[in-house]
Amino acid sequence: MAEPRVLHVITDPRARGAQRLARDLHEELLRRGQHSALVALHPHPDAAAGAPVPVLGPSRHHPATLRALRRAAARADVVVAHGSSTLQACALGLFAARTPFVYVNIGDPRHWTADPLRRLRVGALLHRAAAVAAISPHAVELLRTRFRLPARRLRALPNARPADRFPPAADRTERAAARAALGLPADAPLIAWIGALSPEKRPDLALAAHALLPGDVHLALAGEGPLRPALVPGPRTHLLGPLADPAALYRAADLLLLTSDSEGVPGVLIEAALAAVPAVATDVGWVSDVVRPGETGLLAPPGDPAALAAALRTLLAADRTRYAAAARAHALAHFDLAPVTTAWQHLLREVARPR
C-alpha cells in the first residue's frame, strides 16, 4: 500500500521553530521515498533569500491564500498544519474538503489562549482537525482538558532534529576552529543564546544574567528580531545576527542559555543537547522534557536574571563532561528525527483520505 501524499503548511518561509520541524519532517519523508510537499501561507521579509518554499498568497488568511491552499490540498491525501496561524487557515480553507488535516501544536496553549474568547475560538478550530499532534505528553493532557478534545484524536509526537546535523565538537581543535570562524575568543568560557530577538524570548534577560557573571565569561547571541536596536552589548557580548547553520555555534559553546517567558519544547535545546552542550533554561512550557535538572542542565524561574546567573555559575564550575554526555544520550533517545518520523508516518496513514 502506497504511503499517503503529504502537504506540509507553514506560516511563512522563516527558519523558526514550527518551520524547522516542518522542513525536517518534509525532507525526511522525501528521503524515505514518500511524496511530500511544503508550502508557506505568505511571504516574510526576514526569510532567507532564495528560500525554496512556494508561497500561497499575500497574507495568512487572505481569500486568495485560502483558495490556493485548497487547490494544493486537493493534490494531497493529508495536510499537516505547523503552527498557530496555519490552524485557522486550514480550518477555513479546507472546510468541507475531502483532504483531512493534522494540526501540530508546538507552543503552550496556556500562553496563547489566555483570553476566554480566544480559547473558545481556538477550541472550535481544533475540533476541525482530524488529529492534533503535541510535542509533549504534558501538552496532550492540557489540550484534552482545556479544549475538550477526544483522546483518540490526540498524539504525543516529540519535537525532533536530525542527529547527524548537530555533531559535538570532536576536540579542542575543532572547538577553536568553530570559534575562530565566528569571531569569538579562543579560550574564554562561552555561553550561547540562539533565538528570535523578540519580547517572549527575553534576550534582555540574557544580557542581565551575563552581567552578573565573572569578567572572563563571554556571551554570544545569534538571531534577529524587533528587539535588536534596543540591545546594548557589553565588551564580552557578541551579537552574531542570524546564522544559516547554528551547528557551528553549538560546537563553539560551553553552555546554552534559554531565557524565554513561554515555550513548548524548544528546538534549540534539542540541537544543543545533540551537540553535547548542557543548558540553563527558564522553567516554562515543557522545557523540562529536554533539560533535566542536575542531569542534562539546570532550570531557573522565568524573569529572574540572578537565578539564571547562579545556575550558569554552577554549570561553569561543574564537570561539564558528565552533563554533556547525559544531554546527548537523552536527546538521541527521545528527540532524534528518524524514529519520530516513523511515528509520524503511522499517524499520517491513520488519518489520510483513501486514494
Secondary structure as UniProt FT lines:
FT   STRAND          6..10
FT   HELIX           17..31
FT   TURN            32..33
FT   STRAND          36..40
FT   TURN            45..46
FT   TURN            49..50
FT   TURN            60..61
FT   HELIX           63..74
FT   STRAND          78..82
FT   HELIX           84..93
FT   TURN            94..96
FT   STRAND          101..105
FT   HELIX           109..112
FT   HELIX           116..126
FT   TURN            127..128
FT   STRAND          131..134
FT   HELIX           137..147
FT   HELIX           151..153
FT   STRAND          154..156
FT   HELIX           163..165
FT   HELIX           172..182
FT   STRAND          190..194
FT   HELIX           199..201
FT   HELIX           203..210
FT   TURN            211..212
FT   TURN            215..216
FT   STRAND          218..222
FT   TURN            226..227
FT   HELIX           228..230
FT   TURN            235..236
FT   STRAND          237..241
FT   HELIX           247..252
FT   STRAND          255..258
FT   HELIX           267..274
FT   TURN            275..276
FT   STRAND          279..282
FT   TURN            285..286
FT   HELIX           287..289
FT   TURN            294..296
FT   STRAND          297..300
FT   TURN            302..303
FT   HELIX           305..317
FT   HELIX           320..334
FT   HELIX           337..351
//
